[in-house]
Amino acid sequence: MNEISLFNTAPLIQLLCGVVILAAAPLSWVWMKNRHSQVTRRIRQLTLIVLFLTFDLVLFGAFTRLSDSGLGCPDWPGCYGHATPVGASAAIESAQEAMPSGPVTWKKSWIEMIHRYLAMLVGVLILTLAAFSWRTERSLWGWPSLTLLWVCVQGAFGAFTVTMKLFPLIVTMHLLGGMVLLVLLLVQLLRQRHVPAAGEQRDLPVGIYVLSCVGFVSVWMQTGLGAWVSSNYAVLACDTYPLCQNSWWPDMNMDKAFELWRGLGLDAQGQALPFQALTAIHMVHRWHALIPAVLLLVVALNWSRCGLVKQARLLVLLLFIQFATGISNAVLGWPLLAALMHTGTAAALLLLLTWVLTTSSPRHSRRIAATFNRHML
């Protein structure tokens, strides 16, 4: 494959024009559907659509990684300096002939570019949201501004993912950045003044609220560990459960496993990463999973006692799916559907916890205490 410029801004104008045309569809739909409503309602509807598209983007990003399409177009933001793989057909054909199962094929190029189109679409819509929020909801300008800032950071992670050749730390940060973007959009939606739920704060005992926060943090940690497993392709280091390589404590190299600044498949010294390091990455993720599992089960029990029955049931269901898909990834050879569900469920867990924490308040209240004690008896 010929040497190419990793950053090639030649197709940037074409890409932006195409994405603006795409963005016109959801924007027009929202404004036409709510043409007789207040602007604030339109903003809420648009925020909901952007949240949905961002969730899709996180899943499609996982699909791009799982299908080994992350370098389907080895430059950024276009594909061999073109806005679509069609314009890059000669370069793609040449790369595919040289390496038929390599990183660049027609299929992988289209997957990678569709991911970029969707990411740019989300970015344009978030910019639009911020602009309208600054104009109509100045008291809430902070969340749209923070979301806009973060989507720019996320775009940078996306660019470095390609130009740094799937550098594991960058890939991990990119996945976590997508989760952060989801959380920011949900908080933005719930904080909007015209959303009824934003003014109806639930009272939770301080202890349960704090426990929910601890569970929230533990899910973030587990998601980060899972991203590190995926970015290092360490899922198949253990293909049985609960044993790994017929042992409760397989041969592991913890030092090499968590060297952060290194290339894919290499250690910090540039040598091949030993298999024992991949085993350690896998097993730490597996062991740590028990912490959020226990915490969230306790959280669900206490939510139910405080009247959040539906939320508690949903939390348990998501937790079950997460464990089932996690085990399936190992014992079934990392099937695509299970891997996508594993990422999607992690995002759903973070959104559910964000929703409850954002719409709840820690309170020292006799009424809350009395209700809690009655359920405990």
C-alpha positions as CSV (number, residue, x, y, z in Angstrom):
1,M,0.0,0.0,0.0
2,N,1.4,3.4,-1.0
3,E,2.4,5.9,1.7
4,I,-0.4,8.4,2.3
5,S,-0.9,11.5,4.3
6,L,-2.6,10.5,7.6
7,F,-4.2,14.0,7.9
8,N,-5.7,14.9,4.6
9,T,-8.2,17.8,4.8
10,A,-8.8,17.9,1.0
11,P,-12.3,16.4,1.3
12,L,-13.3,18.3,4.4
13,I,-15.6,20.8,2.7
14,Q,-17.4,18.1,0.7
15,L,-17.9,16.1,3.9
16,L,-19.3,19.0,5.8
17,C,-21.7,20.0,3.0
18,G,-22.9,16.4,2.8
19,V,-23.4,16.1,6.5
20,V,-25.3,19.5,6.6
21,I,-27.7,18.1,4.0
22,L,-28.2,15.0,6.1
23,A,-28.7,17.1,9.2
24,A,-31.5,19.0,7.4
25,A,-33.7,16.0,7.6
26,P,-34.1,15.6,11.4
27,L,-34.0,19.4,11.8
28,S,-36.8,19.9,9.3
29,W,-38.9,17.0,10.8
30,V,-38.6,18.4,14.3
31,W,-39.5,21.9,13.3
32,M,-42.4,20.9,11.1
33,K,-43.9,18.5,13.6
34,N,-43.7,21.1,16.4
35,R,-44.3,24.2,14.2
36,H,-47.1,25.3,16.5
37,S,-45.2,24.6,19.7
38,Q,-42.7,26.7,21.6
39,V,-39.1,26.7,20.6
40,T,-38.2,25.0,23.9
41,R,-40.3,22.0,22.9
42,R,-38.5,21.8,19.6
43,I,-35.2,21.8,21.4
44,R,-36.3,19.0,23.6
45,Q,-37.4,16.9,20.6
46,L,-34.1,17.6,18.9
47,T,-32.2,16.6,22.0
48,L,-34.0,13.3,22.1
49,I,-33.2,12.6,18.5
50,V,-29.5,13.5,19.0
51,L,-29.4,11.2,22.1
52,F,-30.9,8.4,20.0
53,L,-28.4,9.0,17.1
54,T,-25.5,9.1,19.6
55,F,-26.5,5.8,21.1
56,D,-26.5,4.4,17.5
57,L,-23.1,6.0,16.9
58,V,-21.7,4.2,20.0
59,L,-23.0,0.9,18.7
60,F,-21.8,1.5,15.2
61,G,-18.4,2.5,16.6
62,A,-18.3,-0.9,18.4
63,F,-19.3,-2.6,15.1
64,T,-16.5,-0.8,13.3
65,R,-14.0,-2.0,15.8
66,L,-15.4,-5.6,16.0
67,S,-15.4,-5.9,12.2
68,D,-11.7,-4.7,12.1
69,S,-12.8,-1.7,10.0
70,G,-11.1,0.9,12.1
71,L,-8.4,1.4,9.4
72,G,-10.7,0.8,6.5
73,C,-9.7,4.3,5.4
74,P,-6.2,4.8,6.8
75,D,-6.3,8.7,6.6
76,W,-8.6,11.2,8.2
77,P,-11.2,12.7,7.7
78,G,-11.8,11.2,4.3
79,C,-10.8,8.0,2.5
80,Y,-7.5,8.3,0.6
81,G,-8.2,12.0,0.3
82,H,-11.8,11.5,-1.0
83,A,-15.2,12.1,0.6
84,T,-16.4,8.6,-0.2
85,P,-14.8,5.2,-0.9
86,V,-16.1,5.5,-4.5
87,G,-13.6,8.3,-5.2
88,A,-10.9,6.2,-3.6
89,S,-11.7,3.1,-5.6
90,A,-8.2,2.7,-7.2
91,A,-6.4,3.0,-3.8
92,I,-8.8,0.6,-2.2
93,E,-8.6,-2.0,-5.0
94,S,-4.8,-1.8,-4.8
95,A,-4.7,-2.3,-1.1
96,Q,-7.2,-5.1,-1.3
97,E,-5.3,-6.9,-4.0
98,A,-2.1,-6.7,-1.9
99,M,-3.8,-7.9,1.3
100,P,-7.2,-9.5,0.6
101,S,-7.9,-9.9,4.3
102,G,-6.0,-6.8,5.4
103,P,-7.3,-3.7,7.1
104,V,-8.5,-2.1,3.8
105,T,-11.2,-3.7,1.8
106,W,-14.4,-2.3,0.1
107,K,-16.6,-3.4,3.0
108,K,-14.3,-2.1,5.7
109,S,-13.9,1.2,4.0
110,W,-17.6,1.8,3.8
111,I,-18.1,0.7,7.4
112,E,-15.4,3.2,8.5
113,M,-16.8,6.1,6.4
114,I,-20.4,5.5,7.5
115,H,-19.1,5.7,11.1
116,R,-17.5,9.0,10.3
117,Y,-20.6,10.3,8.5
118,L,-22.7,9.5,11.5
119,A,-20.2,11.1,13.9
120,M,-20.1,14.3,11.9
121,L,-23.9,14.3,11.7
122,V,-24.1,14.1,15.5
123,G,-21.6,16.9,15.8
124,V,-23.5,19.2,13.5
125,L,-26.8,18.5,15.4
126,I,-25.1,19.1,18.8
127,L,-23.7,22.4,17.4
128,T,-27.3,23.3,16.3
129,L,-28.6,22.4,19.8
130,A,-26.1,24.6,21.5
131,A,-26.8,27.5,19.2
132,F,-30.6,27.4,19.9
133,S,-30.0,26.8,23.6
134,W,-27.8,29.8,23.9
135,R,-30.5,31.9,22.2
136,T,-33.6,30.6,24.0
137,E,-32.4,29.0,27.3
138,R,-29.6,31.2,28.5
139,S,-30.0,30.0,32.1
140,L,-29.1,26.4,30.9
141,W,-26.3,27.3,28.5
142,G,-23.7,25.4,30.5
143,W,-24.8,21.8,29.5
144,P,-25.1,22.5,25.8
145,S,-21.7,24.2,25.8
146,L,-20.1,21.4,27.7
147,T,-21.7,18.8,25.3
148,L,-20.4,20.8,22.3
149,L,-16.9,21.0,23.8
150,W,-16.9,17.3,24.5
151,V,-18.1,16.3,21.0
152,C,-15.1,18.2,19.7
153,V,-12.8,16.3,22.0
154,Q,-14.4,13.0,20.9
155,G,-13.8,14.0,17.3
156,A,-10.2,14.4,18.1
157,F,-10.1,11.0,19.7
158,G,-11.7,9.6,16.5
159,A,-9.0,11.2,14.3
160,F,-6.1,9.9,16.5
161,T,-7.7,6.4,16.5
162,V,-7.0,6.3,12.8
163,T,-3.8,8.3,12.5
164,M,-2.2,6.5,15.5
165,K,-3.1,3.1,14.1
166,L,-5.6,1.9,16.7
167,F,-3.4,2.9,19.6
168,P,-5.1,1.0,22.5
169,L,-5.2,3.9,24.9
170,I,-6.7,6.2,22.3
171,V,-9.3,3.6,21.3
172,T,-10.2,3.1,24.9
173,M,-10.6,6.9,25.5
174,H,-12.7,7.1,22.3
175,L,-15.2,4.5,23.5
176,L,-15.4,6.1,27.0
177,G,-15.8,9.5,25.3
178,G,-18.9,8.2,23.5
179,M,-20.4,7.1,26.8
180,V,-19.6,10.5,28.3
181,L,-21.4,12.1,25.4
182,L,-24.5,10.0,26.0
183,V,-24.5,11.0,29.7
184,L,-24.1,14.7,28.9
185,L,-27.0,14.6,26.4
186,L,-29.3,12.8,28.8
187,V,-28.5,15.3,31.6
188,Q,-29.1,18.1,29.1
189,L,-32.5,16.7,28.3
190,L,-33.5,16.3,31.9
191,R,-32.3,19.8,32.9
192,Q,-34.3,21.6,30.3
193,R,-36.9,23.7,32.1
194,H,-39.9,22.5,30.0
195,V,-39.3,18.8,30.9
196,P,-41.8,18.0,33.7
197,A,-39.5,15.4,35.2
198,A,-36.8,18.0,35.8
199,G,-39.0,19.8,38.4
200,E,-40.2,16.6,40.1
201,Q,-37.2,15.5,42.1
202,R,-37.6,12.2,43.9
203,D,-36.4,12.1,47.5
204,L,-34.0,9.3,48.3
205,P,-32.4,8.6,51.6
206,V,-28.8,9.9,51.6
207,G,-27.3,6.5,52.1
208,I,-29.1,5.0,49.0
209,Y,-28.3,8.0,46.9
210,V,-24.6,7.7,47.8
211,L,-24.7,4.0,47.2
212,S,-26.2,4.7,43.7
213,C,-23.3,7.1,43.1
214,V,-20.8,4.5,44.1
215,G,-22.5,2.0,41.8
216,F,-22.3,4.6,39.0
217,V,-18.6,5.0,39.5
218,S,-18.0,1.3,39.5
219,V,-19.9,0.9,36.2
220,W,-17.6,3.5,34.7
221,M,-14.5,1.7,35.9
222,Q,-15.8,-1.6,34.5
223,T,-16.6,0.0,31.2
224,G,-13.1,1.4,31.0
225,L,-11.7,-2.1,31.7
226,G,-14.0,-3.6,29.1
227,A,-12.8,-1.0,26.6
228,W,-9.2,-1.9,27.4
229,V,-10.0,-5.6,26.8
230,S,-11.6,-4.8,23.4
231,S,-8.9,-2.3,22.3
232,N,-6.2,-4.9,23.0
233,Y,-8.2,-7.8,21.5
234,A,-7.9,-9.7,24.8
235,V,-11.4,-11.2,24.8
236,L,-10.3,-14.6,23.5
237,A,-7.4,-14.9,25.9
238,C,-9.8,-16.9,28.1
239,D,-12.4,-19.0,26.2
240,T,-14.0,-20.7,29.2
241,Y,-15.9,-19.5,32.2
242,P,-15.4,-19.2,35.2
243,L,-12.0,-21.0,34.7
244,C,-9.5,-19.5,32.3
245,Q,-7.1,-21.8,30.6
246,N,-8.3,-24.5,33.0
247,S,-7.2,-22.5,36.0
248,W,-8.6,-20.1,38.5
249,W,-5.3,-18.2,38.4
250,P,-3.8,-18.6,34.9
251,D,-0.3,-17.4,34.0
252,M,-0.5,-13.5,33.8
253,N,1.8,-10.6,33.3
254,M,0.2,-7.6,35.2
255,D,3.1,-5.2,34.5
256,K,2.8,-5.5,30.7
257,A,-1.0,-5.6,30.8
258,F,-1.4,-2.1,32.1
259,E,1.4,-0.3,30.3
260,L,-0.8,2.4,28.8
261,W,1.4,4.2,26.3
262,R,2.2,1.6,23.7
263,G,1.1,0.5,20.3
264,L,-1.3,-2.3,19.5
265,G,0.2,-5.7,20.2
266,L,3.4,-4.1,21.6
267,D,4.7,-3.4,25.0
268,A,6.2,0.0,26.1
269,Q,9.6,-1.1,24.7
270,G,8.2,-1.9,21.3
271,Q,8.5,-5.7,21.8
272,A,5.6,-8.1,21.1
273,L,3.1,-8.0,23.9
274,P,3.2,-11.4,25.7
275,F,0.0,-13.5,25.7
276,Q,0.2,-13.5,29.5
277,A,-0.5,-9.8,29.4
278,L,-3.6,-10.3,27.4
279,T,-4.7,-12.9,29.9
280,A,-4.2,-10.4,32.7
281,I,-6.2,-7.8,30.9
282,H,-9.1,-10.2,30.5
283,M,-9.0,-11.5,34.0
284,V,-8.9,-8.1,35.7
285,H,-12.0,-7.2,33.8
286,R,-13.7,-10.4,34.7
287,W,-12.8,-10.1,38.5
288,H,-13.8,-6.5,38.7
289,A,-17.2,-7.3,37.2
290,L,-18.2,-8.8,40.5
291,I,-17.9,-5.4,42.3
292,P,-20.5,-3.4,40.2
293,A,-22.7,-6.6,40.0
294,V,-23.0,-6.8,43.8
295,L,-23.3,-3.0,44.2
296,L,-26.1,-2.7,41.5
297,L,-28.1,-5.6,43.0
298,V,-28.1,-3.9,46.4
299,V,-28.9,-0.6,44.6
300,A,-31.8,-2.2,42.8
301,L,-33.2,-3.7,46.0
302,N,-33.1,-0.4,47.8
303,W,-34.6,1.5,44.8
304,S,-37.5,-0.9,44.8
305,R,-38.1,-0.3,48.6
306,C,-38.1,3.5,47.9
307,G,-40.8,3.2,45.2
308,L,-38.5,3.1,42.1
309,V,-39.8,-0.4,41.2
310,K,-39.6,-0.1,37.4
311,Q,-36.1,1.4,37.5
312,A,-35.0,-1.4,39.8
313,R,-36.4,-4.1,37.6
314,L,-34.8,-2.5,34.5
315,L,-31.4,-2.3,36.4
316,V,-31.6,-6.0,37.2
317,L,-32.5,-6.9,33.6
318,L,-29.7,-4.9,32.2
319,L,-27.3,-6.4,34.7
320,F,-28.4,-9.9,33.7
321,I,-28.0,-9.2,30.0
322,Q,-24.5,-7.7,30.6
323,F,-23.3,-10.8,32.4
324,A,-24.9,-13.1,29.8
325,T,-23.3,-11.3,26.9
326,G,-20.0,-11.0,28.7
327,I,-19.8,-14.7,29.2
328,S,-20.9,-15.4,25.7
329,N,-18.1,-13.3,24.3
330,A,-15.6,-15.6,25.9
331,V,-17.1,-19.0,25.5
332,L,-18.7,-18.5,22.1
333,G,-15.7,-16.9,20.4
334,W,-16.7,-13.2,20.6
335,P,-19.8,-13.4,18.4
336,L,-20.7,-10.0,16.9
337,L,-24.2,-9.8,18.2
338,A,-23.2,-10.6,21.8
339,A,-20.3,-8.1,21.6
340,L,-22.6,-5.3,20.4
341,M,-25.2,-6.1,23.0
342,H,-22.4,-6.0,25.7
343,T,-21.5,-2.5,24.6
344,G,-25.1,-1.3,24.3
345,T,-26.0,-2.7,27.7
346,A,-23.1,-0.9,29.3
347,A,-24.3,2.3,27.8
348,A,-27.9,1.6,28.9
349,L,-26.7,1.0,32.5
350,L,-24.9,4.3,32.6
351,L,-28.0,6.1,31.2
352,L,-30.3,4.5,33.7
353,L,-28.1,5.4,36.6
354,T,-27.7,9.0,35.2
355,W,-31.5,9.3,34.9
356,V,-32.2,8.2,38.4
357,L,-29.4,10.3,40.0
358,T,-30.3,13.4,38.0
359,T,-34.0,13.2,38.8
360,S,-33.4,12.3,42.5
361,S,-32.3,14.3,45.6
362,P,-30.6,13.0,48.8
363,R,-32.9,13.9,51.6
364,H,-32.9,13.5,55.4
365,S,-36.7,13.1,55.7
366,R,-38.9,11.5,58.3
367,R,-41.3,10.5,55.6
368,I,-38.6,8.9,53.5
369,A,-37.1,7.2,56.5
370,A,-40.5,5.9,57.6
371,T,-41.2,4.5,54.2
372,F,-37.8,2.8,54.0
373,N,-38.2,1.3,57.5
374,R,-41.6,0.0,56.7
375,H,-40.3,-1.9,53.7
376,M,-37.4,-3.2,55.7
377,L,-39.7,-4.7,58.3
